[in-house]
Amino acid sequence: MKLQFAQIPGVRIVKSFGPESADIQAIVYNSSAARNGSAFFCVIGENTDGHLYIEPAIENGAQAIIGSNEEILSQQAKRYPAVSFVLVADVRNALAHTADFFFSSPQHDLFKIGVTGTNGKTTTATYVRNLFNLLGTPCGFIGTTGIETAEGKVPFKKSTPTTPIASDIHQIFSMLVDADTQAVAMEVSSTALDQQRVEGIVFDVAIHTNLSEEHLEYHKTFEHYRESKLKLFERAKAAVVNLDDPGLSGGILAVADYPVLSYSQDPSSGADLIWGDYSASAQGMRFELNYRGDVRMIEAPLFGDYNAANLTAAIATALHAGHSLEQIIAVLPDMPQVEGRFQVIRGPEERTIILDYAHTPVAIDAVLKEARKLPHRRLIALIAGIGIRDFAKMPKMAKASEGKADVLVVTVDHPGYNDPDEVVSEVIKGFSVPYMQKVLKAPTRKQAVEKALEESGPEDIILLSSGCINGAQIIKGEHIPHSDEAIIEAFFSSKTGEF
């Protein structure tokens, strides 16, 4: 594609050097990914500056360089006169708008649902995706567990764990449109909003799940974290708002000048959708839903009272999309489980293994309470400190967990460049002394999963919380493949010969 950067809507050019247009075949932000005909964007990250990689990008074939450092760009333009250099005020902003233009704005062919919140983003976005598919609207997914069309997962190496960088998002949108997908539900993280990864995207529905302390290693203050999440609702056509979360709901309602459907568990809240009278069984959940005076009983093969709230948010989204409550209720018994979100696996001797991505104090408290409601002899739970996250949160994970299981196995997820033993020690600091339950330690997640399974007996529940990002553990910058499910299968197969 012959690109004249000055003609791309939304790109604010300060100055250009060299040829005014270039034949562009790819949009890249990593110099090692550049090839002949690439446009290389000099993104400044937390740990590095893309301007330092201009030469490697050009050596790999980049024909255009877009950056914000005038001195470096002007110097490199003299060295490479055949390459287009474009000076912009904001590289991330330019990347988002250029990617949208390069892929021919596939977003306009998709009904886009963005989900933000401290907890529940993956679950709610997946519920939306599954519900839309059951209602006959082919819907994809972008989030922590991967990329999916309406048919299932597709291979795509994401740039970040949750919300991809802008150029990846528009490439994925293009893939979804090519696969005849009509809608997409995507997780939109606070970091992504702050880094303009969804710049230029107008969401048909924005969903708010909740807000609690998280990602302060990036945001530094809770207020910045909150303000970043609010940005999603400044780029939406409609919203779904959780009134049970005062931390963000008031701010959303203050900026929303479009249709809003609110939900709550509190009958006095005045919410549009009120859920309550929740009960759980081995088959799933059952709860009452009051939609503006129309009271219905909801049944779905899903688990967790907090997931009743997430499912209610998905129902509200389908209502925004024009589906009737009757249509929605009719398909709910066919809702599939969500990978890694209170995902129930039946083990030998009536063991129940639960995989849940809970990785915040609020989430681990909720999932432990829910697990205890299921029939069991003992509850063995794995909790983890996440090495690539805020160390101050780690003792809070222990504090939120203590006394709620018979055995707690403490380990580390994604140690990054940290010593795993130090991460485990940070978590352990949160326990009361003496311990309120048996506490075991393991320096790797694999060892921790095996230790939890080894500790279990007939009729026990084994809860494996936290977990992997895109099927891997992040260790010293490398993504090392990991699967709890594979470890579970191998463990019981070695013990019983089958699983």
Secondary structure, 3 states (H helix, E strand, C coil): CEEEHHHCCCCCEEEEECCCEEECCEEECCHHHCCCCEEEECCECCCCEHHHHHHHHHHCCEEEEEECCHHHHHHHHHHCCCCEEEEECCHHHHHHHHHHHHCCCHHHHCEEEEEECCCCHHHHHHHHHHHHHHCCCCEEEEECCEEECCCCEECCCCCCCCCCCHHHHHHHHHHHHHCCCCEEEEECCHHHHHCCCCCCCCECEEEECCCCCCCHHHHCCHHHHHHHHHHHHHCECCEEEECCCHHHHHHHHHHCCCCEEEEECCCCCCCCEEEEEEEEECCEEEEEEEECCEEEEEEECCCCHHHHHHHHHHHHHHHHCCCCHHHHHHHHHHCCCECCECEEEECHHHCEEEECCCCCHHHHHHHHHHHHCCCCCCEEEEEEEECCCCHHHHHHHHHHHCCCCCEEEEEEECCECCCHHHHHHHHHCCCCCCCCCEEEECCCHHHHHHHHHHHCCCCCEEEECCCCECCEEEECCEEEECCHHHHHHHHHHHHHCCC
